[in-house]
């Protein structure tokens, strides 16, 4: 797929997926209510897990069937896929962590893509852990917590669906860089505001009183807005622009580079944010609320690194012919 085509179609590949995410939230909330008649919290939550597990198993089998059908019936059908479009069968590419790091360090271009992925993983983890802890305080019973998180999934899916419609247009009109910058700006700004609500509870309390609620509820609500906005923009803009950045590379760099970034970026991003917080817990001896000022500072630092990487990657992306830059008037 060419970059011009990708700008139009990549974002829309996520549309149906996010409608499914929204529906999964509705199903999850239904399962959370199924066992409400049971006497203990353990039994109520156990009933929810029981129905959820069977649903995952059945849908997993359906995915396996569809994937097999696609590869055996669709890709091999000359009426649907022409010979020059069909991908030749090749060995599955597997890179270890050490090999992935080595391969990424050999290319500045791939290194910058890895920084994008790592920065997203760390920043979203820093905010999500604190936000979910606040939700636990607001909804201490597991079934209530589960019901709220399923509501968030529904809102996330529907919001992402509509943001994707706008996101595809934004990338086509304003270019790759604008689309790639949207996620760090949205996540960074809303994340800092969320931590302000969490840290400076006393200053938030008067506003909460005016709205007829509590500071904790207001913090959870804004954290939810932050999470929904960050995830929807991530799916609508971050993922498509990241995938587009591989297109100008040669076949070997494209295949190995994506595998390397997925291994290193995915693991360091998800694990990095958790490791940072664990270190802060050990050093300070404080809980999630206590390390919030440090988490907010690190969120800002990694957001700035992320933005720096986008600007530098865009220069290389343009140099490789990935995008034309319109001359200034």
Secondary structure, DSSP 8 states (H G I E B T S, - for coil): --HHHHHHHTGGGGHHHHHHHHHHHHHHHHHHHHTTTSSSHHHHHHHHHHHHHHHHHHHHHHHHHHHHHIIIIITT-TTTS-TTTS----------HHHHHHHHHT-HHHHHHHHHHHHHHHHHHHHHHHHHHHHHHH--SHHHHHHHHHHHHHHHHHHHHHHHHHHHHHHHHH-HHHHHHHHHHHHHHHHHHHHHHHH-HHHHHHHHHHTTS-HHHHHHHHHHHHHHHHHHHIIIIIHHHHHHTTTTS-HHHHHHHHHHHHHHHHHHHHHHHHHHHHHHHHHH---TTTTHHHHHHHHHHHHHHHHHHHHHHHHHHHHTTS-------
